[in-house]
Amino acid sequence: MMPDMVELASRHFWLLGIFFAALNTFIVWRRAAPEMAQKPELQEGYTRLISGYAAMMALPWLVMGLGIFVGGVPDIWHYFRPHDGHPWVLAWWGVLIGLQLLLFLWVFFQGGADFLAAHPAFQPRGRGSGLPIKLQVILGLVGSAVGMAFLWFSDLPIEPFK
């Protein structure tokens, strides 16, 4: 008997997230390769940026996969109900919030915006100045906060944990 496709997709969606994290990392690396060839002094910076990017993009999906296959989370939809208090769901939310906090601190207080601007193949819209990057991060964090607040305070019609 073949499992229901929706159920199968709901339990394995995190694999798609990891695939796209890897694909985006590859795309960024390919975009940066010509600049690294022209300016070898930027290679170390690009390597650090791309490695950090890959880790930040994959980590939430790995935590989600662990929650589903080890922690008893039935499927991806239960991650939309953090107020149920399941430890793996809360760990996933903690990873998301922690990564956003790290990004904010790095961009605003550790020179990350200027570092990104100095590596334009990684962030093409930020050429020459850290200000557009800071504005983009602020906008992204505000949007994330609104989405997170909606999920924390709404009661989506997903069967709660038993």
Secondary structure, 3 states (H helix, E strand, C coil): CCCCHHHHHHHHHHHHHHHHHHHHHHHHHHHHHHHHHHCHHHHHHHHHHHHHHHHHHHHHHHHHHHHHHCCCCCCHHHHHCHHHCCHHHHHHHHHHHHHHHHHHHHHHHCCHHHHHHCCCCCCHHHCCCCHHHHHHHHHHHHHHHHHHHHHHHCCCCCCCCC
